[in-house]
Amino acid sequence: MVALHTSIAIVAIILLIIRFKVDPIVALILGCFYLGLASGVGFEGTVGAITAGFGEIMAKIGLLIGFGVLMGALLYKMGAFTTMVEALVRVVPPNRLPYALAIALSTIAPSIYVDVQVVLAAPVARSSAKFLGKNGLAWLAGALGIGIFAGYVFVVPGLSAISIAGLLHIQLGTYLIYGIVIGPLTAVLTVWIFRRMLNRGWWNSGNDEQESDALEEEEEAGATVPADQRPNLLMSLAPILVPLLMIAFGAFAELFGFNNSLIDFIGNANVALFLGLLMAYLMARRFVGADETGEAFTDGLHTTGEILLVTGVGGSLGAVIEQTGLADLLGGLFTVGEGVPVVVSILLAWFIAALLHLAIGSVSVAAITAGGILAPIVGSLPVAPVVIGLAAASGAMFALQVNSNFFWMFKGLLGLTTQGALKTMTTVTSIGSLVSLPLVMVAALIPL
């Protein structure tokens, strides 16, 4: 019954938002109450999970969202993103921009927390969209989504990749060799397939893109700054690249065991993004003055408040689902014995992770929980643990949607409606999960 009530809650939230035009915050809270009460969590437990889930998400990413959005607003105000886009367009042909973005995110960026990636990449995607013509925003949004999560689950040191490898006792080097091929290949194939869908009428900008005064004002400000009054390319990139390098340095230091308290401080995402914000603030004061800088902050705070509230409520739904005990139920349902065929073993691992993600709404939690469920039985399966781990990674990426706090961040930062976010993020993660599954089966034929 827990699985049934979880399914009802998720479907009801989608219908309330899309069919009945209910605000996402109201729909999510209603879904939380239904699921908690129907699943036996109880009145007190449901309210506790809602508030704890909101607080936990805010503690993890609240400052990241605030610092990142404010930094983006400042960079837009002084035309920095226009400088970046013009440079990118000079180097990469417009019809290759989505592929370049997906490859970069799935290979270079996995050491960076996914929420940081979307905060920093979304403004670049929005600014580049006009160079791709019709459906440009949709294509780039899809590329951004699949690039982030293909790297996150397949490429070390992505959090989900490392978690799966550790839980299933897979050497990171072995996982990396397989994942560094499957991750980017999945991203590129997904972007290509998604483009075919867009060409066949999948996107309707009138219904799928959402006007945002804050985002529009930022874009207009950046577009109207004369080239000789903008920061140069190196200065424009600095507030983004410096935080990314700091976070990556901290991640690799931890991975290879040479971290200490100072390195942990330098590599902390909150510290790194605050430094980026400080750099952007000082640059804005120089290039556009105190008044314009203040206006950019006001616009950024308006956008931040909306994103924080709906993101936090998305975290509340995930917390209520965890309280229902769905993971324990799945662990009891999928106990296997000797002699299970290779293909069935791979499909089993994929299905467990996919179902967990649909229910819990977190790629990393789904991957970690699936790894915990599979660890006791992986030795009895007729396939290498790394293949089972890759199958779980593939499944954990499936259909990221409304019960994910990332979904609401993505929606707000890209300027999409809920329907538009479903037609980009949910679609590309579904395609990517299904595309990567046969790649994992091929990997089973190539043991290291």
C-alpha positions in Angstrom: 0.0 0.0 0.0 2.9 2.3 0.6 4.0 2.1 -3.0 0.4 2.7 -4.1 0.0 5.8 -1.9 3.3 7.1 -3.1 2.3 6.7 -6.7 -1.1 8.4 -6.0 0.6 11.3 -4.3 3.1 12.0 -7.2 0.4 11.7 -9.9 -1.9 13.9 -7.9 0.7 16.6 -7.5 1.4 16.6 -11.3 -2.3 16.8 -12.1 -2.9 19.6 -9.6 -0.2 21.7 -11.0 -0.7 21.0 -14.7 -4.4 20.3 -15.1 -5.8 22.5 -12.4 -3.1 25.2 -12.3 -2.6 24.9 -8.6 0.6 26.6 -7.3 3.4 24.0 -6.9 3.9 24.9 -3.3 0.3 24.2 -2.4 0.2 21.0 -4.5 3.4 19.7 -2.9 2.2 20.3 0.6 -1.2 18.7 -0.1 0.7 15.7 -1.6 2.8 15.5 1.6 -0.2 15.5 3.9 -2.0 12.8 1.8 1.0 10.5 1.6 1.9 10.9 5.3 -1.6 10.3 6.6 -2.5 7.6 4.1 0.7 5.6 4.7 0.3 5.6 8.5 3.1 8.1 9.3 0.5 10.0 11.4 -0.3 13.6 12.0 2.7 14.5 14.1 5.1 12.4 12.0 3.9 14.0 8.8 4.2 17.5 10.1 7.6 16.7 11.5 8.8 15.2 8.2 7.6 18.3 6.3 9.4 20.7 8.5 12.5 18.6 8.9 12.7 17.9 5.2 12.4 21.6 4.4 15.1 22.5 7.0 17.4 19.8 5.9 17.3 20.9 2.3 17.8 24.5 3.2 20.7 23.7 5.5 22.4 21.9 2.6 21.7 24.2 -0.4 19.9 27.3 0.9 23.1 29.4 0.9 24.3 27.8 -2.4 21.1 28.9 -4.1 21.2 32.4 -2.7 24.9 33.0 -3.4 24.7 31.5 -6.9 21.5 33.4 -8.0 22.9 36.7 -6.7 26.2 36.1 -8.4 24.3 35.4 -11.7 22.2 38.6 -11.3 25.4 40.7 -10.9 27.1 39.1 -13.8 24.1 39.7 -16.0 23.8 43.3 -14.9 27.3 44.1 -16.1 27.0 42.1 -19.3 29.5 39.3 -18.2 27.3 36.5 -19.5 27.0 38.2 -22.9 30.8 38.3 -23.1 30.9 34.5 -22.3 28.2 33.6 -24.8 29.8 35.6 -27.6 33.1 33.8 -26.9 31.4 30.4 -26.8 29.6 31.1 -30.1 32.9 32.1 -31.7 34.5 28.8 -30.8 31.5 26.3 -31.0 29.0 26.3 -33.9 25.5 27.1 -32.6 24.1 23.7 -33.5 26.9 22.1 -31.4 26.4 24.2 -28.3 24.1 21.6 -26.5 26.5 18.8 -27.2 29.5 20.8 -26.0 27.6 21.7 -22.8 26.5 18.1 -22.1 30.0 16.8 -22.6 31.6 19.4 -20.4 29.1 18.8 -17.6 29.4 15.0 -17.8 33.2 14.9 -17.8 34.7 18.0 -16.1 32.0 18.9 -13.6 31.0 15.7 -11.7 33.2 16.7 -8.8 31.0 19.7 -8.3 27.7 19.4 -6.4 24.8 19.2 -8.8 22.9 22.1 -7.3 26.0 24.3 -7.8 26.3 23.1 -11.4 22.8 24.1 -12.3 23.0 27.5 -10.5 26.2 28.3 -12.5 25.2 26.8 -15.8 21.6 27.9 -16.1 22.4 31.6 -16.9 24.8 30.5 -19.7 22.1 28.2 -21.1 19.5 31.0 -21.0 21.8 33.5 -22.7 22.9 31.0 -25.4 19.4 30.0 -26.3 18.8 32.8 -28.8 21.7 31.5 -31.0 20.0 28.2 -31.5 16.7 29.6 -32.9 13.4 27.9 -32.3 13.3 25.7 -29.2 16.9 26.8 -28.3 16.1 27.1 -24.6 14.5 23.7 -24.5 17.5 22.0 -26.3 20.0 23.6 -24.0 17.9 22.9 -20.9 17.8 19.3 -21.8 21.5 19.2 -22.5 22.2 20.8 -19.2 20.0 18.3 -17.3 21.4 15.1 -18.8 25.0 16.4 -18.7 24.8 17.0 -15.0 23.2 13.7 -14.1 25.1 11.4 -16.5 28.3 12.7 -14.9 26.8 12.5 -11.4 26.0 8.8 -11.5 28.6 7.4 -13.9 31.8 9.5 -13.6 34.0 9.5 -10.5 34.2 11.6 -8.4 30.4 12.2 -8.8 28.7 11.6 -5.4 26.4 8.9 -6.7 29.2 7.2 -8.6 31.5 7.1 -5.5 28.6 6.0 -3.2 27.6 3.1 -5.4 31.3 2.0 -5.8 31.8 2.1 -2.1 28.6 0.2 -1.2 29.3 -2.6 -3.7 33.0 -2.7 -2.9 34.0 -1.7 -6.5 37.4 -0.2 -7.0 37.0 3.5 -8.0 39.5 3.0 -10.9 37.4 0.2 -12.3 34.2 2.2 -12.0 35.9 5.2 -13.6 37.1 3.3 -16.6 33.6 2.1 -17.5 31.8 5.3 -16.3 34.0 7.8 -18.2 32.8 6.1 -21.4 29.2 5.4 -20.5 28.5 8.8 -19.0 29.5 11.2 -21.8 28.1 8.8 -24.4 24.8 8.7 -22.7 24.7 12.5 -22.5 25.5 12.9 -26.3 23.0 10.3 -27.4 20.3 11.7 -25.2 20.8 15.3 -26.5 20.6 13.9 -30.1 17.4 12.0 -29.4 15.9 15.0 -27.5 16.6 17.2 -30.5 14.7 14.8 -32.8 11.7 15.1 -30.4 11.8 18.9 -30.4 11.9 18.9 -34.2 8.7 16.8 -34.1 6.7 19.4 -32.0 7.5 18.3 -28.5 8.0 21.9 -27.3 5.5 24.8 -27.1 7.3 27.9 -25.9 4.0 29.6 -25.0 3.1 26.9 -22.6 6.5 25.5 -21.6 8.5 28.7 -21.0 7.6 31.1 -18.2 8.1 34.8 -18.1 10.2 36.0 -15.1 10.6 39.7 -14.5 13.8 39.1 -12.6 15.4 36.9 -15.3 14.2 39.2 -18.1 15.6 42.3 -16.4 18.9 40.6 -15.9 19.1 39.5 -19.5 18.1 42.9 -20.8 20.7 44.5 -18.6 23.5 42.2 -19.8 22.4 42.6 -23.5 22.4 46.4 -23.4 25.8 46.9 -21.9 28.2 48.1 -24.6 31.1 45.7 -25.3 33.7 48.3 -24.2 32.0 48.7 -20.9 31.8 45.0 -20.0 34.4 42.9 -18.2 36.7 40.9 -20.5 36.3 37.2 -20.9 38.8 36.3 -18.1 37.2 38.6 -15.6 33.7 37.4 -16.6 34.7 33.8 -16.0 36.6 34.3 -12.8 33.6 34.4 -10.4 32.5 31.1 -11.8 35.8 29.3 -12.4 37.4 30.2 -9.1 34.6 28.6 -7.0 34.5 25.5 -9.3 38.3 25.1 -8.9 38.0 25.5 -5.2 35.2 22.9 -4.9 37.0 20.5 -7.3 40.3 20.8 -5.3 38.5 19.9 -2.1 36.7 17.0 -3.7 39.9 15.5 -5.1 41.8 16.2 -1.8 39.2 14.1 0.0 39.2 11.4 -2.7 43.0 10.9 -2.5 43.2 11.4 1.3 45.3 14.5 1.6 42.7 16.9 2.9 42.9 18.8 6.2 40.8 21.4 7.9 42.1 24.3 5.7 41.5 22.3 2.5 38.1 21.4 3.7 37.3 25.1 4.3 38.7 26.1 0.9 36.7 23.3 -0.9 33.4 24.0 1.0 30.8 24.9 -1.6 29.3 27.7 0.5 32.7 29.3 1.0 33.6 29.0 -2.6 30.4 30.4 -3.9 30.5 33.3 -1.4 34.0 34.2 -2.8 32.5 34.1 -6.3 29.7 36.4 -5.2 32.2 38.7 -3.6 34.2 38.9 -6.7 31.1 39.5 -8.8 30.0 42.2 -6.4 33.3 44.1 -6.5 33.3 43.8 -10.3 29.7 45.1 -10.6 30.6 48.1 -8.3 33.4 48.9 -10.7 31.6 48.4 -14.0 28.0 49.6 -13.4 28.2 51.5 -10.1 26.6 51.2 -6.7 23.0 51.9 -7.7 22.9 49.4 -10.6 24.6 46.8 -8.3 21.9 47.4 -5.7 19.2 46.9 -8.3 20.8 43.6 -9.4 20.8 42.4 -5.8 17.1 43.2 -5.5 16.2 41.3 -8.6 18.4 38.4 -7.5 16.7 38.3 -4.1 13.3 38.2 -5.7 14.2 35.2 -7.8 16.0 33.5 -4.8 13.0 33.7 -2.5 10.7 31.9 -5.0 13.2 29.2 -5.7 14.1 28.6 -2.1 10.5 28.1 -1.0 9.5 25.7 -3.7 12.8 23.8 -3.4 12.4 23.4 0.3 8.8 22.1 0.0 10.2 19.6 -2.6 12.6 18.4 0.1 9.6 18.1 2.5 7.9 15.6 0.1 11.1 13.6 -0.1 11.3 13.4 3.7 7.7 12.3 4.0 8.3 9.5 1.5 11.4 8.3 3.4 9.3 8.1 6.5 6.9 5.7 4.9 9.6 3.0 4.8 9.4 2.3 1.1 13.1 1.4 0.9 12.7 -1.5 3.4 9.7 -2.8 1.5 11.7 -2.9 -1.7 14.5 -4.7 0.0 12.1 -7.5 1.0 10.5 -7.8 -2.4 13.7 -8.2 -4.4 15.6 -11.0 -2.8 17.2 -13.3 -5.4 19.1 -16.6 -5.3 21.6 -18.4 -7.5 21.3 -18.8 -11.2 19.7 -15.6 -12.1 20.5 -14.7 -15.8 22.9 -11.8 -16.5 20.3 -9.6 -18.3 17.7 -10.2 -15.5 20.3 -9.2 -12.9 21.1 -6.0 -14.7 17.4 -5.2 -15.1 16.7 -6.0 -11.5 19.4 -3.5 -10.3 18.1 -0.9 -12.7 14.5 -1.4 -11.7 15.2 -1.1 -7.9 17.1 2.1 -8.3 14.5 3.6 -10.8 11.6 2.8 -8.5 13.4 4.3 -5.5 14.1 7.5 -7.5 10.5 7.8 -8.5 9.5 7.4 -4.9 12.1 9.3 -3.0 12.9 12.0 -5.6 16.7 12.1 -5.0 19.1 10.6 -7.4 21.8 10.3 -4.8 19.5 8.8 -2.1 18.1 6.4 -4.7 21.6 5.3 -5.8 22.8 4.9 -2.2 19.6 3.0 -1.1 19.8 0.8 -4.1 23.4 0.1 -3.4 22.5 -0.9 0.2 19.7 -3.2 -1.0 21.9 -4.8 -3.7 25.1 -5.2 -1.6 24.0 -8.4 0.3 23.0 -10.2 -2.9 25.6 -8.9 -5.4 27.9 -11.8 -4.7 25.2 -14.3 -5.8 24.7 -12.6 -9.2 26.4 -14.0 -12.3 27.8 -10.6 -13.3 30.7 -8.4 -12.0 29.8 -6.0 -9.2 30.8 -3.0 -11.3 28.1 -3.9 -13.9 25.5 -4.1 -11.2 26.7 -0.7 -9.9 26.4 0.8 -13.3 22.9 -0.6 -13.7 21.9 0.9 -10.4 23.4 4.2 -11.5 21.4 4.1 -14.7 18.2 3.4 -12.9 18.8 6.1 -10.2 18.8 8.7 -13.0 15.3 7.7 -14.3 12.6 10.4 -14.6 13.7 13.1 -12.2 10.4 15.0 -11.5 8.3 17.0 -9.1 9.3 15.2 -5.8 12.9 16.4 -6.4 14.2 19.7 -5.0 16.5 19.8 -8.0 13.6 19.8 -10.4 12.2 23.0 -8.8 15.6 24.7 -8.9 16.0 23.7 -12.6 12.5 25.0 -13.4 13.1 28.4 -11.7 16.6 29.0 -12.9 15.9 28.1 -16.5 12.6 30.1 -16.6 10.3 27.1 -17.4 6.8 26.3 -16.4 6.2 23.1 -14.5 5.1 21.4 -17.8 8.3 22.7 -19.5 10.5 21.3 -16.7 8.7 17.9 -17.1 9.3 18.1 -20.9 13.0 18.8 -20.4 14.4 17.5 -17.2 12.1 14.6 -16.7 12.2 13.6 -20.3 16.0 13.7 -20.7 16.7 11.8 -17.5 14.2 9.2 -18.6 15.9 8.9 -22.1 19.3 8.9 -20.5 18.4 6.2 -18.1 17.0 4.0 -20.9 19.9 4.8 -23.3 22.5 3.9 -20.7 20.9 0.6 -19.9 22.0 -1.3 -23.1 25.4 0.4 -22.7 25.7 -1.2 -19.3 24.7 -4.6 -20.8 27.5 -4.2 -23.4 29.9 -3.4 -20.5 29.0 -6.8 -19.0 30.6 -8.4 -22.0 33.9 -6.5 -21.5 35.3 -7.5 -18.1 38.5 -5.8 -16.9 
